[in-house]
Amino acid sequence: MLTADQINIRDPFVLLHGDTYYLYGTRGADCWGPATGFDVYTSGDLKAFSDPLPCFENDGSFWADRNYWAPEVHPWQGAFYMFASFKNETRRRGTAILRADTPLGPFIPWSEGPVTPPEWECLDGTFYADAAGRPYMVFCHEWVQAGDGEIWALPLADDLQAAAGEPFLLFKASEAPWVQPVRHSSGITGYVTDGPFLWRDRVGRLLCLWSSFSQGGYTQGLAVSDNGEIDGRFSQLDPLFESDGGHGMLFRDKGGRVLLALHSPNKHLLERPCFYPMPDDL
């Protein structure tokens, strides 16, 4: 068994299904280069975790060969759908959708390549269903292309295999007063958006978690919709975490507590999943 501080992943995502926690994330060792798959770690208490169990492996037929990032697994209509970002030499980075019958996988490609706009550099797609049960992907238009990183929503087909409409903008990174510009190795300077995640709190507000950089390093941001839905105007709230950690998500544990999962520190091979109790109304 492993403890969380022995698990090197970025972008942790926790699914509680039945009596088991399933922890997914970007493999730390091959995050920035060639990659082949994703693992899941299981736990009964968020303290002791299984060894990594491969839940998706490229058998040589999958289109992407690098930058396997940010797997999230969401139940939908009796199956489990993985939203994850991928890239190859000839296709822009984007979020594709995979499907499995159980949280353990094996996940198999479900969408025909990325669902995000093919001409954009995109990443970190997450799933959201509105009050009427309509599915969406919320994702980042990456700052290395957009300059001022953007978070967009995209309607999905009911079977989650493809887009079902045009994307619409939720907000830009520079709208948060705490965000600091960063410089890419290519020489580009801009504002980062990472890791959107939608959450409805106890009082009914629709919140969007997302990450960027502040004076404290990698930072877990938070925005709120003015009408409680995905088509509202999102305004920025105070960050949830400003000490070199982010790409977080919220979930309820077996006791009903709200926990924030994120990786920290934001340093290659040192990233670890961390879990912090949060108030129900943030």
C-alpha positions in Angstrom: 0.0 0.0 0.0 1.0 3.6 -0.6 0.5 6.9 1.1 -0.4 10.0 -0.8 3.1 11.4 -0.3 4.5 8.4 -2.2 2.4 9.0 -5.3 3.9 11.3 -8.0 1.0 12.6 -10.0 -0.2 15.9 -11.2 -3.8 17.0 -11.7 -5.4 14.7 -9.1 -9.0 13.7 -9.6 -11.0 11.7 -7.1 -14.1 9.6 -7.8 -16.0 8.1 -4.9 -18.0 5.2 -6.3 -19.6 2.7 -3.9 -17.3 2.4 -1.0 -14.1 3.1 -2.9 -12.1 6.2 -3.8 -10.5 6.1 -7.2 -7.6 8.5 -7.7 -6.5 9.5 -11.2 -3.8 11.9 -12.4 -1.1 12.7 -14.9 1.9 10.4 -14.5 4.6 12.6 -13.0 7.6 11.0 -14.7 6.3 11.3 -18.3 4.2 14.4 -18.0 6.2 16.6 -20.4 7.2 14.1 -23.1 6.3 10.8 -24.7 3.5 9.0 -22.8 1.5 5.8 -23.0 -1.3 5.9 -20.5 -2.9 6.6 -17.2 -3.2 4.8 -13.8 -5.8 4.7 -11.1 -5.1 4.2 -7.3 -7.8 2.9 -5.1 -8.4 3.6 -1.4 -11.0 3.0 1.3 -9.9 6.0 3.5 -7.8 8.4 1.4 -4.8 7.4 3.6 -3.7 4.0 2.2 -3.7 3.6 -1.6 -3.2 0.7 -3.8 -0.2 0.4 -6.2 -0.9 2.1 -9.6 -3.3 0.1 -11.7 -3.2 0.9 -15.4 -6.6 2.0 -16.6 -5.7 3.2 -20.1 -2.7 2.1 -22.2 -2.0 3.0 -25.8 -1.8 -0.3 -27.7 -0.2 1.4 -30.6 -3.5 2.3 -32.3 -4.3 5.5 -30.4 -3.7 8.8 -32.2 -1.6 10.6 -29.5 1.9 9.9 -28.3 2.7 12.6 -25.8 1.3 15.0 -23.2 -1.2 12.6 -21.6 -2.6 15.0 -19.1 -5.3 15.5 -16.5 -7.6 12.4 -16.7 -11.0 12.9 -15.0 -13.6 10.1 -14.8 -17.3 10.9 -14.6 -20.3 8.5 -14.4 -22.9 9.1 -17.1 -25.8 7.0 -18.2 -24.6 3.8 -16.7 -20.9 4.0 -17.9 -17.7 5.9 -16.9 -16.2 8.5 -19.2 -12.6 9.7 -19.0 -11.9 13.3 -20.2 -8.1 13.7 -20.8 -5.8 15.8 -22.9 -3.4 14.5 -25.6 -1.1 15.6 -28.4 1.0 14.4 -31.2 3.4 16.0 -33.7 0.8 16.7 -36.3 -2.3 17.4 -34.2 -2.9 20.2 -31.7 -3.4 19.4 -28.1 -7.0 18.7 -27.2 -9.3 16.8 -24.9 -10.6 13.4 -26.0 -13.2 11.2 -24.3 -12.7 7.5 -23.4 -15.2 5.1 -22.0 -15.3 2.1 -19.6 -17.8 0.0 -17.8 -16.1 0.4 -14.4 -13.9 3.1 -12.8 -10.9 0.7 -13.1 -11.2 0.6 -16.9 -9.9 -0.4 -19.2 -10.9 2.8 -20.9 -11.2 2.7 -24.7 -11.3 5.7 -27.1 -14.9 7.0 -27.4 -14.7 10.3 -29.3 -13.1 10.5 -32.7 -10.0 12.3 -31.6 -10.2 15.5 -29.6 -13.7 17.0 -29.0 -12.2 20.5 -28.5 -11.8 22.8 -31.6 -9.1 21.2 -33.8 -7.5 24.5 -34.7 -7.0 25.5 -31.1 -4.4 24.4 -28.5 -6.7 23.1 -25.8 -6.4 21.2 -22.5 -8.0 20.1 -19.3 -11.5 19.3 -20.4 -14.0 18.6 -17.6 -17.6 17.4 -17.6 -20.6 19.3 -16.5 -24.4 18.6 -16.8 -26.7 21.5 -16.3 -30.0 21.5 -14.3 -31.8 20.2 -17.4 -29.4 17.3 -17.8 -27.6 18.7 -20.9 -23.9 17.7 -21.0 -21.0 20.1 -21.6 -17.3 20.0 -21.7 -15.5 23.0 -20.0 -11.9 23.4 -21.2 -9.0 25.8 -21.5 -7.9 27.5 -24.7 -4.3 27.4 -23.9 -2.4 30.5 -23.1 0.6 29.6 -25.4 -1.8 30.2 -28.3 -4.4 32.6 -26.9 -1.9 34.8 -24.9 -4.5 35.5 -22.3 -5.6 32.0 -21.4 -9.3 31.3 -21.7 -11.9 29.0 -20.3 -14.7 27.9 -22.6 -17.8 25.7 -22.5 -18.8 23.3 -25.3 -22.2 21.5 -25.6 -21.8 17.8 -26.0 -24.0 15.1 -27.7 -25.9 13.1 -25.2 -23.7 10.1 -25.8 -20.6 12.2 -25.2 -19.0 11.2 -28.4 -18.8 14.6 -30.1 -19.6 18.3 -29.8 -23.2 19.3 -30.2 -22.8 23.1 -30.7 -20.4 25.9 -30.7 -18.1 26.8 -27.7 -18.7 29.9 -25.7 -16.4 31.9 -23.5 -16.7 31.8 -19.7 -13.7 34.0 -18.7 -10.1 34.9 -19.3 -7.2 34.5 -16.9 -6.4 38.2 -16.7 -9.9 38.9 -15.2 -8.5 37.6 -11.9 -6.7 40.4 -10.0 -4.2 37.9 -8.5 -2.9 36.4 -11.7 0.7 37.1 -12.7 2.1 36.8 -16.2 4.5 34.0 -17.0 7.1 33.5 -19.6 7.2 30.3 -21.8 10.5 28.7 -22.9 9.6 29.8 -26.4 9.7 33.4 -25.3 6.0 34.0 -25.2 4.6 35.9 -22.2 1.0 35.5 -21.1 -1.5 34.5 -18.5 -2.2 30.8 -17.8 -5.5 29.0 -17.4 -5.4 25.4 -16.2 -7.7 22.8 -14.8 -11.4 24.0 -14.8 -13.7 22.1 -12.6 -17.4 22.8 -12.0 -19.0 22.5 -8.5 -22.4 23.4 -7.0 -22.1 24.4 -3.4 -24.5 24.0 -0.5 -26.3 27.3 -1.3 -26.7 26.5 -5.0 -24.0 28.6 -6.5 -22.2 27.3 -9.5 -18.4 27.6 -9.0 -15.6 27.1 -11.4 -12.2 26.1 -10.0 -9.2 26.8 -12.2 -5.5 27.5 -11.8 -2.9 30.0 -12.8 0.1 31.7 -11.3 0.3 34.3 -8.5 3.0 35.8 -6.4 2.8 32.6 -4.4 3.4 30.3 -7.4 0.9 27.9 -8.8 -2.5 28.9 -7.4 -6.0 27.4 -7.1 -8.4 30.0 -8.3 -12.2 30.2 -8.0 -15.0 31.9 -10.0 -18.7 32.0 -9.6 -21.6 32.3 -12.1 -24.0 35.1 -11.6 -27.1 33.1 -12.6 -26.1 29.7 -11.1 -25.6 28.2 -14.6 -23.0 27.6 -17.2 -24.3 30.4 -19.4 -23.9 33.0 -16.6 -21.3 35.7 -16.2 -18.4 34.3 -14.1 -16.7 36.7 -11.7 -13.5 36.0 -9.8 -13.4 35.2 -6.1 -10.4 34.9 -3.7 -8.1 31.9 -4.5 -8.5 28.7 -2.5 -4.8 27.9 -2.3 -1.8 30.2 -3.0 1.2 28.2 -1.9 2.5 26.5 -5.1 -0.3 24.1 -5.6 -3.3 23.8 -7.9 -5.2 22.0 -10.7 -7.7 21.0 -8.1 -11.2 19.6 -7.8 -13.8 19.2 -5.1 -15.5 16.0 -3.9 -17.5 14.8 -0.9 -15.9 12.1 1.2 -17.9 9.2 2.8 -18.8 11.4 5.7 -20.2 14.2 3.5 -17.3 16.6 4.0 -16.1 18.7 1.0 -12.5 18.1 0.2 -10.2 19.9 -2.2 -7.8 17.7 -4.1 -4.8 19.4 -5.8 -1.2 18.7 -6.5 1.6 20.4 -4.6 4.4 21.4 -5.0 4.2 22.3 -8.7 7.7 20.9 -9.4 8.6 18.1 -11.7 8.8 14.7 -10.0 7.9 16.3 -6.6 4.1 16.7 -7.2 1.9 14.9 -4.8 -1.9 14.7 -4.3 -3.0 16.7 -1.3 -6.5 16.8 0.3 -7.8 19.8 2.2 -11.2 20.1 4.0 -13.3 23.0 2.6 -16.4 24.8 3.9 -19.7 23.7 2.2 -20.3 27.2 0.9 -16.7 28.2 0.1 
